[in-house]
Amino acid sequence: MANLSPASLAVSLVEFASYILELLLSLRFVLKLFSANPATPFVLWVHNTSEPFLDPFQNIFPSVALDHNYIIEFSTVFAVIIYAVAAYLLSSLILALDHNIQSMLTKSRLTTAQKQYQKGNPPKFT
């Protein structure tokens, strides 16, 4: 297994959680769109599991019923977009912070090596 940095691991976890959430919300959207029976266990599970993630977005946009059977839940589409953007921004922030930390560590090591060299003790890089 490859040696992952903590930042890479954190980004992978954020992306994985985002994919799972987007899959769950997309399933909800498709099940609502095709008027899946809400009494079946799987549809009930998808609805109950996704509900907490949709609460912040409820009633932002109206749901549209087509032919009284097909329901387009625009709040779910909006939630998928917002969660995807949030995951991207969080991953970018983690990578940017990691880059800054690595840069500071590199500068610190170079400064220490320069001081050792000036004292006549050549640094040992490993």
Secondary structure, DSSP 8 states (H G I E B T S, - for coil): -----HHHHHHHHHHHHHHHHHHHHHHHHHHHHTT--TTSHHHHHHHHHHHHHHGGGTTSS--EEETTTEEE-HHHHHHHHHHHHHHHHHHHHHHHHHHHHHHHHHHHHHHHHHHHHHTT------
